[in-house]
Each structure stands twice: as C-alpha cells, then as structure tokens.
Amino acid sequence: MEDQDLRDVGITDPGHRKKILHAARSFPKVKALGCDGSTSLVSWLDGLGLHEYLPNFLSSGYRTLECVKNLWELEIIN
C-alpha cells in the first residue's frame, strides 16, 4: 500500500494517509500463496492452521492450490 493507493480510495487528508501507512507497516508480512513450500491445498490450509475450511474450498470447486491462486477478492468475500 502506498500513498497514491489511499488517494485513489478517497482518503484526501495527508495526515490520515500518513497515519494509515504507518499502521500498515506493522502488519505481519505475508508470503505469496505457495511461497511457503505448500504444494497442495491441504498443506496450505494446514500451514495456516485453517484445515477446517478444506470442505468449503472443495464444495466450491477449488481442489488445487493453483485454483485458489486465481480467486478474485470478490469471490472470497461472497
């Protein structure tokens, strides 16, 4: 996230943007999907400690890690 990203979403106050950017730096770093060595959907979810969601992914047609990589944010929210 950068200053321009915040401008693009309508945060016009420079002080507010600075505050948000500062807070965002404290977020834990997240590796790209599969970069942790996961080779399967099961191992990825297990590595996250979220194995209970495997049935949700499977019933929605996501059977491989490659399929999950192609998810759009809107699909995840819905």
Secondary structure, DSSP 8 states (H G I E B T S, - for coil): --HHHHHHTT---HHHHHHHHHHHTTS-----TTTTS--SHHHHHHHHT-GGGHHHHHHTT--SHHHHHT--HHHHH-
